[in-house]
Amino acid sequence: MSESKDYLYPQKWLSKASTGDRIAYELRMRIISGIIESGTILSENKLAADFEVSRSPIREALRTLASENIIRLEKMGAVVIGLSEKEIEEIYDVRLLIETFVFERLIKMDTTNLALELSKTLEMMKVAIKYNDADEFSYQDVMFHEAIIRSIGHSYITMIWNNLKPVMEGLILLSMRMRFTEKYDDFTRIVKNHELYIDAIQAKDRKLMIKSLHENFDDVQGKVEDLWKSQQMLSKGVESQDD
């Protein structure tokens, strides 16, 4: 798999990934962003040529994406299904359900170490904002929420999160890249929202936890709008290159 191409998914995040996984992450990003549109036919042979690999990792990548229901497998390839705005909102609905459940468990736990870990992660997010690094901010944002989810040691909640994470990660990346470009001032509010999360976890205050969830998830509509806007910009960029 060539390193010289322009990839949407950060390659530094994939140092331990198999070739099939690397291709799946990139194709997922292209589908979520709208660069590869719904209804597009993905040919195994063409993808193998584009990524400069054999057909075996291409098949692996397509199986992964089919399990996420964003493509439909066909003979020698696949057809892109994509994600609708409704489906994106449903993904955030599931994430809200997970984090609500986790917060209820945290009320009965010692959260001292978790609060410290989250504070460290939030400092990394602030550094990413300072240096205008949307990808690093997105990475730390995912790690922040993943730390909360994993902290309760619930194997089935973790399994649901792991299944949700790849698409969620792509949505967050696209949204944050757009925000760094056009809504940079909004990160002051986003940081405060994450500080509220930590305060709620430290205090084990259910009302504060509910407020922190609302502060973060009432913003989902804006994230969805950012995604569609970024899709339009990326599509226009591809069209310009074709011209």
C-alpha beads as a LAMMPS data file, in Angstrom:
LAMMPS data file: protein, C-alpha beads

243 atoms
242 bonds

1 atom types
1 bond types

-500.0 500.0 xlo xhi
-500.0 500.0 ylo yhi
-500.0 500.0 zlo zhi

Masses

1 110.0

Atoms # bond

1 1 1 0.000 0.000 0.000
2 1 1 1.667 3.196 -1.202
3 1 1 2.493 5.935 1.339
4 1 1 2.673 8.667 -1.296
5 1 1 -1.052 9.060 -1.895
6 1 1 -3.250 11.638 -0.171
7 1 1 -5.318 9.757 2.376
8 1 1 -8.311 11.070 4.333
9 1 1 -7.657 8.816 7.321
10 1 1 -4.546 9.744 9.364
11 1 1 -1.874 7.204 8.481
12 1 1 -0.044 7.708 11.789
13 1 1 -3.033 6.086 13.522
14 1 1 -2.515 2.880 11.540
15 1 1 1.031 1.847 12.435
16 1 1 -0.126 -1.529 13.805
17 1 1 -2.989 -2.143 11.365
18 1 1 -3.032 -4.861 8.726
19 1 1 -3.133 -3.859 5.067
20 1 1 -6.799 -4.850 4.901
21 1 1 -7.620 -2.704 7.919
22 1 1 -5.712 0.272 6.495
23 1 1 -7.731 0.044 3.292
24 1 1 -10.989 -0.342 5.234
25 1 1 -10.265 2.802 7.276
26 1 1 -9.539 4.810 4.152
27 1 1 -12.535 3.551 2.175
28 1 1 -14.777 4.170 5.180
29 1 1 -13.606 7.783 5.358
30 1 1 -14.173 8.284 1.629
31 1 1 -17.683 6.850 1.902
32 1 1 -18.615 8.835 5.029
33 1 1 -17.240 12.033 3.488
34 1 1 -19.223 11.516 0.285
35 1 1 -16.180 11.328 -1.974
36 1 1 -17.351 7.808 -2.807
37 1 1 -21.096 8.273 -3.281
38 1 1 -23.958 5.925 -2.507
39 1 1 -24.586 3.571 -5.423
40 1 1 -20.934 3.536 -6.521
41 1 1 -19.689 0.123 -7.616
42 1 1 -16.410 -0.867 -5.965
43 1 1 -14.415 -3.280 -8.097
44 1 1 -11.907 -5.544 -6.348
45 1 1 -9.533 -5.277 -9.291
46 1 1 -9.692 -1.482 -9.481
47 1 1 -9.274 -1.069 -5.731
48 1 1 -6.310 -3.437 -5.782
49 1 1 -4.727 -1.305 -8.496
50 1 1 -5.543 1.977 -6.715
51 1 1 -4.068 0.825 -3.398
52 1 1 -1.248 -1.136 -5.089
53 1 1 -2.046 -4.365 -3.254
54 1 1 -3.344 -7.825 -4.073
55 1 1 -7.067 -8.610 -4.011
56 1 1 -6.830 -10.447 -0.666
57 1 1 -6.600 -7.323 1.578
58 1 1 -9.253 -5.662 -0.598
59 1 1 -11.645 -8.521 0.156
60 1 1 -10.787 -8.220 3.853
61 1 1 -11.555 -4.494 3.777
62 1 1 -14.843 -4.976 1.922
63 1 1 -16.001 -7.629 4.394
64 1 1 -15.314 -5.219 7.241
65 1 1 -17.300 -2.415 5.613
66 1 1 -20.141 -4.777 4.741
67 1 1 -20.388 -5.758 8.429
68 1 1 -20.956 -2.038 9.164
69 1 1 -23.713 -1.918 6.529
70 1 1 -22.127 0.909 4.547
71 1 1 -21.543 -1.317 1.508
72 1 1 -23.254 -4.382 0.046
73 1 1 -21.027 -7.187 -1.178
74 1 1 -21.413 -8.243 -4.799
75 1 1 -19.500 -10.638 -7.030
76 1 1 -15.920 -9.319 -7.439
77 1 1 -16.682 -6.160 -5.470
78 1 1 -19.395 -4.213 -3.690
79 1 1 -22.003 -1.457 -4.006
80 1 1 -21.802 1.544 -1.682
81 1 1 -24.799 2.077 0.607
82 1 1 -23.335 5.000 2.568
83 1 1 -24.794 6.757 5.599
84 1 1 -27.932 8.878 5.659
85 1 1 -28.342 11.855 7.968
86 1 1 -30.871 9.810 9.970
87 1 1 -28.374 6.971 10.391
88 1 1 -25.695 9.382 11.600
89 1 1 -28.092 10.739 14.215
90 1 1 -28.922 7.160 15.241
91 1 1 -25.216 6.449 15.763
92 1 1 -25.038 9.393 18.165
93 1 1 -28.211 8.101 19.834
94 1 1 -26.456 4.808 20.587
95 1 1 -23.421 6.637 21.911
96 1 1 -25.674 8.687 24.195
97 1 1 -27.303 5.504 25.507
98 1 1 -23.878 3.987 26.210
99 1 1 -22.523 7.009 28.053
100 1 1 -25.726 7.442 30.060
101 1 1 -25.451 3.820 31.220
102 1 1 -21.761 4.254 32.033
103 1 1 -22.377 7.392 34.093
104 1 1 -24.898 5.512 36.230
105 1 1 -22.261 2.868 36.988
106 1 1 -19.606 5.495 37.752
107 1 1 -21.722 6.927 40.587
108 1 1 -20.990 3.726 42.543
109 1 1 -17.257 3.580 41.709
110 1 1 -14.028 5.246 42.769
111 1 1 -13.454 7.678 39.915
112 1 1 -10.251 9.340 41.173
113 1 1 -7.921 7.719 38.626
114 1 1 -10.416 8.142 35.793
115 1 1 -10.790 11.864 36.499
116 1 1 -6.981 12.222 36.465
117 1 1 -6.702 10.343 33.158
118 1 1 -9.446 12.484 31.608
119 1 1 -7.775 15.692 32.827
120 1 1 -4.528 14.632 31.122
121 1 1 -6.372 13.831 27.893
122 1 1 -8.162 17.182 28.004
123 1 1 -4.794 18.942 28.277
124 1 1 -3.710 17.136 25.095
125 1 1 -6.906 18.350 23.415
126 1 1 -6.053 21.916 24.419
127 1 1 -2.565 21.540 22.931
128 1 1 -4.116 20.280 19.682
129 1 1 -6.361 23.364 19.591
130 1 1 -3.377 25.648 20.206
131 1 1 -1.472 24.135 17.280
132 1 1 -4.540 23.893 15.030
133 1 1 -4.292 20.108 14.759
134 1 1 -7.778 18.792 14.015
135 1 1 -6.659 15.174 13.670
136 1 1 -4.871 15.111 17.030
137 1 1 -7.843 16.801 18.691
138 1 1 -10.167 14.177 17.194
139 1 1 -7.912 11.359 18.386
140 1 1 -7.783 12.706 21.942
141 1 1 -11.540 13.361 21.916
142 1 1 -12.223 9.726 21.044
143 1 1 -9.739 8.592 23.720
144 1 1 -11.478 10.813 26.286
145 1 1 -14.861 9.180 25.770
146 1 1 -13.387 5.711 25.335
147 1 1 -11.648 6.008 28.711
148 1 1 -15.012 6.770 30.324
149 1 1 -16.699 3.823 28.604
150 1 1 -13.946 1.306 29.374
151 1 1 -13.615 2.411 32.996
152 1 1 -16.627 0.384 34.175
153 1 1 -15.214 -2.899 32.823
154 1 1 -18.456 -3.944 31.108
155 1 1 -17.513 -6.368 28.318
156 1 1 -20.728 -6.032 26.297
157 1 1 -20.799 -2.229 26.483
158 1 1 -17.173 -2.279 25.329
159 1 1 -18.113 -4.593 22.457
160 1 1 -20.884 -2.224 21.319
161 1 1 -18.466 0.706 21.528
162 1 1 -15.812 -1.160 19.518
163 1 1 -18.367 -1.875 16.794
164 1 1 -19.481 1.760 16.771
165 1 1 -16.017 3.315 17.023
166 1 1 -14.714 3.102 13.419
167 1 1 -17.662 4.981 11.908
168 1 1 -17.896 7.339 14.909
169 1 1 -14.205 8.121 14.544
170 1 1 -14.702 9.055 10.898
171 1 1 -17.653 11.295 11.754
172 1 1 -15.653 13.069 14.462
173 1 1 -12.651 13.561 12.180
174 1 1 -14.729 15.167 9.445
175 1 1 -16.652 17.324 11.899
176 1 1 -13.543 18.583 13.709
177 1 1 -11.667 19.311 10.498
178 1 1 -14.587 21.480 9.445
179 1 1 -14.749 23.191 12.827
180 1 1 -11.041 23.991 12.885
181 1 1 -11.485 25.652 9.495
182 1 1 -14.748 27.513 9.998
183 1 1 -15.765 27.380 13.690
184 1 1 -12.478 27.636 15.574
185 1 1 -13.940 29.830 18.326
186 1 1 -16.366 27.032 19.168
187 1 1 -13.577 25.017 20.789
188 1 1 -13.735 27.162 23.934
189 1 1 -17.250 25.803 24.476
190 1 1 -16.212 22.257 23.580
191 1 1 -13.396 22.318 26.147
192 1 1 -15.810 23.592 28.802
193 1 1 -18.173 20.738 27.958
194 1 1 -15.400 18.216 28.582
195 1 1 -14.458 19.961 31.823
196 1 1 -18.085 19.521 32.864
197 1 1 -17.770 15.787 32.170
198 1 1 -14.787 15.581 34.523
199 1 1 -16.524 17.647 37.220
200 1 1 -19.568 15.381 37.028
201 1 1 -17.444 12.229 37.322
202 1 1 -15.448 13.617 40.251
203 1 1 -18.554 14.792 42.109
204 1 1 -20.595 11.693 41.200
205 1 1 -23.430 14.133 40.752
206 1 1 -26.243 12.655 38.633
207 1 1 -27.747 16.058 37.801
208 1 1 -24.352 17.366 36.708
209 1 1 -23.806 14.224 34.647
210 1 1 -27.142 14.726 32.878
211 1 1 -26.195 18.345 32.194
212 1 1 -22.826 17.306 30.780
213 1 1 -24.513 14.780 28.483
214 1 1 -26.943 17.423 27.239
215 1 1 -24.137 19.931 26.702
216 1 1 -22.341 17.405 24.487
217 1 1 -25.156 15.550 22.745
218 1 1 -27.545 18.419 22.147
219 1 1 -24.767 19.539 19.816
220 1 1 -25.171 16.473 17.590
221 1 1 -27.320 18.328 15.067
222 1 1 -24.482 20.769 14.549
223 1 1 -22.053 17.894 14.033
224 1 1 -24.330 16.342 11.432
225 1 1 -24.598 19.676 9.624
226 1 1 -20.797 20.022 9.734
227 1 1 -20.475 16.560 8.206
228 1 1 -22.759 17.315 5.278
229 1 1 -20.972 20.629 4.718
230 1 1 -17.583 18.908 4.713
231 1 1 -18.939 16.325 2.278
232 1 1 -19.948 19.102 -0.114
233 1 1 -16.525 20.765 0.152
234 1 1 -14.663 17.504 -0.412
235 1 1 -16.868 16.629 -3.377
236 1 1 -16.249 20.036 -4.931
237 1 1 -12.527 19.553 -4.396
238 1 1 -12.606 16.241 -6.244
239 1 1 -14.612 17.800 -9.077
240 1 1 -12.040 20.617 -9.374
241 1 1 -9.211 18.097 -9.604
242 1 1 -11.083 16.223 -12.306
243 1 1 -11.454 19.494 -14.257

Bonds

1 1 1 2
2 1 2 3
3 1 3 4
4 1 4 5
5 1 5 6
6 1 6 7
7 1 7 8
8 1 8 9
9 1 9 10
10 1 10 11
11 1 11 12
12 1 12 13
13 1 13 14
14 1 14 15
15 1 15 16
16 1 16 17
17 1 17 18
18 1 18 19
19 1 19 20
20 1 20 21
21 1 21 22
22 1 22 23
23 1 23 24
24 1 24 25
25 1 25 26
26 1 26 27
27 1 27 28
28 1 28 29
29 1 29 30
30 1 30 31
31 1 31 32
32 1 32 33
33 1 33 34
34 1 34 35
35 1 35 36
36 1 36 37
37 1 37 38
38 1 38 39
39 1 39 40
40 1 40 41
41 1 41 42
42 1 42 43
43 1 43 44
44 1 44 45
45 1 45 46
46 1 46 47
47 1 47 48
48 1 48 49
49 1 49 50
50 1 50 51
51 1 51 52
52 1 52 53
53 1 53 54
54 1 54 55
55 1 55 56
56 1 56 57
57 1 57 58
58 1 58 59
59 1 59 60
60 1 60 61
61 1 61 62
62 1 62 63
63 1 63 64
64 1 64 65
65 1 65 66
66 1 66 67
67 1 67 68
68 1 68 69
69 1 69 70
70 1 70 71
71 1 71 72
72 1 72 73
73 1 73 74
74 1 74 75
75 1 75 76
76 1 76 77
77 1 77 78
78 1 78 79
79 1 79 80
80 1 80 81
81 1 81 82
82 1 82 83
83 1 83 84
84 1 84 85
85 1 85 86
86 1 86 87
87 1 87 88
88 1 88 89
89 1 89 90
90 1 90 91
91 1 91 92
92 1 92 93
93 1 93 94
94 1 94 95
95 1 95 96
96 1 96 97
97 1 97 98
98 1 98 99
99 1 99 100
100 1 100 101
101 1 101 102
102 1 102 103
103 1 103 104
104 1 104 105
105 1 105 106
106 1 106 107
107 1 107 108
108 1 108 109
109 1 109 110
110 1 110 111
111 1 111 112
112 1 112 113
113 1 113 114
114 1 114 115
115 1 115 116
116 1 116 117
117 1 117 118
118 1 118 119
119 1 119 120
120 1 120 121
121 1 121 122
122 1 122 123
123 1 123 124
124 1 124 125
125 1 125 126
126 1 126 127
127 1 127 128
128 1 128 129
129 1 129 130
130 1 130 131
131 1 131 132
132 1 132 133
133 1 133 134
134 1 134 135
135 1 135 136
136 1 136 137
137 1 137 138
138 1 138 139
139 1 139 140
140 1 140 141
141 1 141 142
142 1 142 143
143 1 143 144
144 1 144 145
145 1 145 146
146 1 146 147
147 1 147 148
148 1 148 149
149 1 149 150
150 1 150 151
151 1 151 152
152 1 152 153
153 1 153 154
154 1 154 155
155 1 155 156
156 1 156 157
157 1 157 158
158 1 158 159
159 1 159 160
160 1 160 161
161 1 161 162
162 1 162 163
163 1 163 164
164 1 164 165
165 1 165 166
166 1 166 167
167 1 167 168
168 1 168 169
169 1 169 170
170 1 170 171
171 1 171 172
172 1 172 173
173 1 173 174
174 1 174 175
175 1 175 176
176 1 176 177
177 1 177 178
178 1 178 179
179 1 179 180
180 1 180 181
181 1 181 182
182 1 182 183
183 1 183 184
184 1 184 185
185 1 185 186
186 1 186 187
187 1 187 188
188 1 188 189
189 1 189 190
190 1 190 191
191 1 191 192
192 1 192 193
193 1 193 194
194 1 194 195
195 1 195 196
196 1 196 197
197 1 197 198
198 1 198 199
199 1 199 200
200 1 200 201
201 1 201 202
202 1 202 203
203 1 203 204
204 1 204 205
205 1 205 206
206 1 206 207
207 1 207 208
208 1 208 209
209 1 209 210
210 1 210 211
211 1 211 212
212 1 212 213
213 1 213 214
214 1 214 215
215 1 215 216
216 1 216 217
217 1 217 218
218 1 218 219
219 1 219 220
220 1 220 221
221 1 221 222
222 1 222 223
223 1 223 224
224 1 224 225
225 1 225 226
226 1 226 227
227 1 227 228
228 1 228 229
229 1 229 230
230 1 230 231
231 1 231 232
232 1 232 233
233 1 233 234
234 1 234 235
235 1 235 236
236 1 236 237
237 1 237 238
238 1 238 239
239 1 239 240
240 1 240 241
241 1 241 242
242 1 242 243
